[in-house]
Amino acid sequence: MTRSVSAKALGRSTGTERTLTVLIGLLALLGGAAVIVVGAGWLGTHRADRPLVDPIALDWLSRHALASRIGAIVLGVLLLWLGLWWFFRSLRPEGRPDLDLGDDLVVTSSAISEAVRADAEIVDGVGRARVRAVGDKENPALRITLWLVEGTDLKRVWEQLDHTVLARARESLGVDVLPTAVRIELDTTSPQRVR
């Protein structure tokens, strides 16, 4: 469970979208290749002259016309629903949890982000910070980007971040585990002069 909760701090997974897109693409590619092979006559010249749908299947469809039409409509509606679900799922914004701490006290995700950002910028060696609260109400997580001043001791920054900033955030939010993804960059706001 901890692994799936921690993954939310890293970012929303696109594995499902990529897998389904690749499978649909491969299916379309194989279907197109099969049509080219048959149409070019590589499997025999007479096979290319045959109708695309087998005559026995066409005969069965004509004998059961009503059931075939109902089946085609149901399949079309199902594919339309699946496509719309997929489209809106892909466009859905990532959750930013507002935490309910009880007694009608709700802490917004922007308040959480701002408080952790202010604490992180106090750490020695941190030039600036950006924090984003992600996940959901039951499993909140943080994404922190720190811009470090040149010459900063990374180990010291990491210890202060864990022992002060994140410990304070966990205590304030009343959670034992607060998955956090930390990205560290060198602060290049002031231009460096070459000597």
ChimeraX attribute file (.defattr): number of C-alpha atoms within 10 A of each C-alpha:
attribute: neighborCount
match mode: 1-to-1
recipient: residues
	/A:1	5
	/A:2	9
	/A:3	8
	/A:4	10
	/A:5	19
	/A:6	20
	/A:7	16
	/A:8	23
	/A:9	23
	/A:10	17
	/A:11	13
	/A:12	13
	/A:13	10
	/A:14	9
	/A:15	9
	/A:16	9
	/A:17	12
	/A:18	11
	/A:19	11
	/A:20	11
	/A:21	12
	/A:22	12
	/A:23	11
	/A:24	12
	/A:25	12
	/A:26	12
	/A:27	12
	/A:28	12
	/A:29	12
	/A:30	12
	/A:31	12
	/A:32	11
	/A:33	12
	/A:34	12
	/A:35	14
	/A:36	13
	/A:37	14
	/A:38	18
	/A:39	17
	/A:40	13
	/A:41	14
	/A:42	11
	/A:43	11
	/A:44	12
	/A:45	12
	/A:46	9
	/A:47	14
	/A:48	17
	/A:49	11
	/A:50	12
	/A:51	8
	/A:52	11
	/A:53	8
	/A:54	9
	/A:55	11
	/A:56	9
	/A:57	10
	/A:58	11
	/A:59	11
	/A:60	11
	/A:61	14
	/A:62	12
	/A:63	11
	/A:64	11
	/A:65	12
	/A:66	11
	/A:67	12
	/A:68	14
	/A:69	12
	/A:70	11
	/A:71	12
	/A:72	12
	/A:73	12
	/A:74	12
	/A:75	12
	/A:76	12
	/A:77	12
	/A:78	12
	/A:79	12
	/A:80	12
	/A:81	12
	/A:82	11
	/A:83	12
	/A:84	12
	/A:85	11
	/A:86	13
	/A:87	11
	/A:88	10
	/A:89	11
	/A:90	11
	/A:91	8
	/A:92	9
	/A:93	9
	/A:94	12
	/A:95	15
	/A:96	18
	/A:97	20
	/A:98	20
	/A:99	19
	/A:100	14
	/A:101	12
	/A:102	7
	/A:103	6
	/A:104	7
	/A:105	9
	/A:106	11
	/A:107	14
	/A:108	14
	/A:109	20
	/A:110	15
	/A:111	12
	/A:112	20
	/A:113	19
	/A:114	16
	/A:115	15
	/A:116	23
	/A:117	20
	/A:118	15
	/A:119	16
	/A:120	25
	/A:121	19
	/A:122	15
	/A:123	19
	/A:124	15
	/A:125	19
	/A:126	21
	/A:127	18
	/A:128	17
	/A:129	21
	/A:130	17
	/A:131	22
	/A:132	20
	/A:133	24
	/A:134	25
	/A:135	22
	/A:136	16
	/A:137	14
	/A:138	12
	/A:139	19
	/A:140	25
	/A:141	25
	/A:142	26
	/A:143	19
	/A:144	21
	/A:145	18
	/A:146	22
	/A:147	20
	/A:148	23
	/A:149	18
	/A:150	13
	/A:151	8
	/A:152	13
	/A:153	12
	/A:154	13
	/A:155	9
	/A:156	13
	/A:157	18
	/A:158	14
	/A:159	12
	/A:160	17
	/A:161	21
	/A:162	14
	/A:163	11
	/A:164	14
	/A:165	20
	/A:166	20
	/A:167	17
	/A:168	16
	/A:169	19
	/A:170	14
	/A:171	12
	/A:172	11
	/A:173	16
	/A:174	12
	/A:175	13
	/A:176	9
	/A:177	16
	/A:178	20
	/A:179	24
	/A:180	23
	/A:181	19
	/A:182	16
	/A:183	13
	/A:184	15
	/A:185	14
	/A:186	14
	/A:187	15
	/A:188	12
	/A:189	9
	/A:190	7
	/A:191	6
	/A:192	7
	/A:193	5
	/A:194	4
	/A:195	3
